[in-house]
Amino acid sequence: MQFFVNDKKYDLNSSERPQQPARKEDWYTEPIAGKKKFINIHLDFTEKEFQWIRWGMIPQDMNDKWFVFWDGEYLHFHRSWTGHCIYQMKIQQDGKKYFTKGFWVTQDENILQTGTDEEEIENLLFLLGYGLIRDKRVMDKFLKKFKASHPAELWSKFGRLLF
């Protein structure tokens, strides 16, 4: 699988990343809207994982469902078609380790029909673990758990990340 940034092709299996990380200015974005909910989850990231996370994700066509960028304090997850912010996660540093204590998810039903806390955690872990860190074990675990899900529903949430 490949992704493109400024017309340059990168292979997802490669350690090579674009010269510049995704920035807010790279895409149309809306702030997280109205009602939002904080979901507690403690996640630790190695320095290498954080380097992958901070690059974010810039959509290249309609099949890329997410735009993700790091602003120096928060990781923002936006739907690519609408620019709506769905998740926000504060990542903190402790020496060479990085961690989060949870994330915000929009509760605006006009933007997103949110799932249970467990479903939102699974979605976010997939976006982090496979979409940003590129850990194939995350994809395998995700597909085993959700293989009974309707393919169109998974496609609408994740698009080309599934392939």
C-alpha positions as CSV (number, residue, x, y, z in Angstrom):
1,M,0.0,0.0,0.0
2,Q,1.2,3.5,-0.7
3,F,0.3,7.0,0.2
4,F,1.1,10.3,-1.5
5,V,2.2,13.7,-0.1
6,N,2.7,16.5,-2.6
7,D,2.7,14.0,-5.5
8,K,5.5,11.9,-4.0
9,K,4.7,8.3,-3.4
10,Y,5.7,6.6,-0.1
11,D,5.3,2.9,0.7
12,L,3.6,2.1,4.0
13,N,6.0,-0.7,4.7
14,S,9.0,1.6,4.4
15,S,10.5,3.6,7.2
16,E,10.6,6.6,4.8
17,R,8.2,9.4,5.7
18,P,7.4,12.7,3.9
19,Q,9.7,15.6,4.6
20,Q,7.0,17.5,6.5
21,P,4.4,16.2,8.9
22,A,0.8,17.0,8.3
23,R,-0.2,20.5,9.5
24,K,-3.6,22.0,10.2
25,E,-3.2,24.2,7.1
26,D,-2.9,21.1,4.9
27,W,-6.7,20.4,5.0
28,Y,-10.0,22.0,5.7
29,T,-10.8,21.5,9.4
30,E,-13.6,22.3,11.8
31,P,-13.0,22.3,15.6
32,I,-14.5,19.6,17.7
33,A,-18.2,20.5,17.8
34,G,-20.5,21.2,20.7
35,K,-21.0,18.3,23.0
36,K,-17.9,16.0,23.5
37,K,-17.1,13.2,25.8
38,F,-13.8,12.3,27.4
39,I,-12.9,8.6,27.3
40,N,-10.3,7.5,29.8
41,I,-7.6,5.2,28.4
42,H,-3.9,5.1,29.3
43,L,-1.7,4.5,26.3
44,D,2.1,4.6,26.2
45,F,4.2,5.2,23.1
46,T,7.8,4.7,22.5
47,E,9.9,7.5,21.0
48,K,9.8,5.7,17.6
49,E,6.1,5.3,17.7
50,F,5.6,8.9,18.6
51,Q,7.7,10.0,15.6
52,W,5.3,8.0,13.4
53,I,2.3,9.5,15.1
54,R,3.3,13.1,14.8
55,W,3.6,12.8,11.0
56,G,-0.2,12.5,10.9
57,M,-2.1,11.5,7.8
58,I,-3.0,13.6,4.7
59,P,-5.8,12.3,2.4
60,Q,-4.9,11.9,-1.2
61,D,-8.3,11.0,-2.7
62,M,-11.9,10.3,-1.8
63,N,-11.0,6.8,-0.4
64,D,-8.9,8.3,2.4
65,K,-11.4,9.0,5.2
66,W,-9.2,10.7,7.7
67,F,-6.9,13.8,8.0
68,V,-4.8,13.6,11.2
69,F,-2.3,16.2,12.4
70,W,-0.3,16.9,15.5
71,D,-0.3,20.5,16.8
72,G,2.5,20.1,19.4
73,E,0.1,19.2,22.2
74,Y,-2.9,17.5,20.7
75,L,-3.4,14.9,18.0
76,H,-6.5,15.8,15.9
77,F,-8.5,13.3,13.9
78,H,-10.8,14.9,11.2
79,R,-13.1,13.3,8.7
80,S,-11.5,14.1,5.4
81,W,-14.7,14.9,3.5
82,T,-16.3,17.3,6.0
83,G,-13.3,18.5,8.0
84,H,-15.2,17.7,11.2
85,C,-13.0,16.9,14.2
86,I,-14.0,13.5,15.6
87,Y,-11.2,12.8,18.1
88,Q,-8.7,14.9,20.0
89,M,-6.0,13.3,22.0
90,K,-3.5,15.1,24.3
91,I,-0.1,13.4,24.2
92,Q,2.4,14.2,26.9
93,Q,6.1,13.4,27.2
94,D,8.0,11.9,30.1
95,G,11.6,11.6,29.2
96,K,11.9,9.4,26.1
97,K,8.3,8.0,26.6
98,Y,5.1,9.5,25.5
99,F,1.6,8.8,26.9
100,T,-2.0,9.8,26.9
101,K,-4.7,9.5,29.6
102,G,-7.6,9.5,27.1
103,F,-9.2,11.3,24.3
104,W,-12.2,13.5,23.4
105,V,-14.8,12.3,21.0
106,T,-17.6,14.4,19.5
107,Q,-21.1,13.7,20.7
108,D,-22.8,15.8,18.1
109,E,-25.2,13.4,16.4
110,N,-25.4,15.7,13.4
111,I,-21.8,14.9,12.8
112,L,-21.3,11.4,14.0
113,Q,-23.4,8.6,15.3
114,T,-21.1,7.7,18.1
115,G,-20.7,4.2,19.4
116,T,-20.1,2.8,22.9
117,D,-16.9,3.8,24.6
118,E,-15.4,0.4,23.7
119,E,-16.2,1.0,20.0
120,E,-14.7,4.5,20.0
121,I,-11.6,3.1,21.7
122,E,-11.3,0.4,19.1
123,N,-11.7,2.9,16.3
124,L,-9.1,5.2,17.7
125,L,-6.7,2.4,18.4
126,F,-7.0,1.2,14.8
127,L,-6.3,4.7,13.5
128,L,-3.3,5.1,15.8
129,G,-1.9,1.6,15.6
130,Y,-2.4,0.9,11.9
131,G,-3.1,4.3,10.3
132,L,-0.2,6.1,12.0
133,I,2.2,3.6,13.5
134,R,1.7,1.1,10.6
135,D,1.7,-1.9,12.9
136,K,0.3,-4.8,10.8
137,R,-0.5,-6.8,14.0
138,V,-3.1,-4.1,14.8
139,M,-4.7,-4.7,11.4
140,D,-4.8,-8.5,11.9
141,K,-6.3,-8.1,15.4
142,F,-8.9,-5.6,14.1
143,L,-10.0,-7.7,11.2
144,K,-10.3,-10.8,13.3
145,K,-12.5,-8.9,15.8
146,F,-14.6,-7.1,13.2
147,K,-14.8,-9.7,10.4
148,A,-18.5,-10.1,11.0
149,S,-19.1,-6.4,10.6
150,H,-20.7,-5.1,7.5
151,P,-18.0,-4.3,4.9
152,A,-19.7,-1.1,3.8
153,E,-19.7,0.2,7.4
154,L,-16.0,-0.5,7.9
155,W,-15.2,1.1,4.5
156,S,-17.2,4.3,5.4
157,K,-15.1,4.5,8.7
158,F,-11.7,3.7,7.4
159,G,-11.5,3.6,3.6
160,R,-8.2,2.6,2.1
161,L,-6.6,2.0,5.5
162,L,-8.3,-1.4,5.3
163,F,-6.3,-2.4,2.2
